[in-house]
Amino acid sequence: MFAATLALVLIAAVTVAAHMAYSKSVPGKDAALAESPAQLRVWFTQDPEPALSQLSLDGPNGEVAIGKTTVSEERSVVAEVPSTLGPGSYTVKWRSAGDDGHVQRGDFAFTIRAAD
């Protein structure tokens, strides 16, 4: 009985570990920036699937238009920020899938400080 339970736990752990995960980003989580970023980039623990990858940006006044999300080198996705963002809090939402095809979602925030 113990061996069967242990086997199930190990299988579950391997399955969970197989999902891609957020690794880092620019801007970073909870970053406080002096100026608007030119692009958003998110790195993952696996190569992102282009057809399932998407970045979006919400700002103080709602959704902010950004460029098309593209898969870049180094297990990342990137989107250009075509306009200068004003001071305030912003949330980047990401969606992608890795080797196993399971879609993962997440978000992180950053702030642009008002000029002194």
Number of C-alpha atoms within 10 A of each C-alpha: 6 6 8 9 10 11 12 11 12 12 12 12 11 11 11 10 10 16 17 22 18 18 12 14 18 14 21 15 15 13 14 15 16 13 15 16 16 13 14 21 21 21 21 19 16 19 19 28 20 15 11 14 21 20 22 19 20 15 19 13 9 10 12 17 14 16 15 13 19 19 21 16 11 12 16 21 26 22 21 16 18 13 13 10 16 16 17 15 16 22 20 21 15 20 18 24 22 22 12 12 14 13 15 16 15 12 14 16 18 19 21 18 15 11 8 4
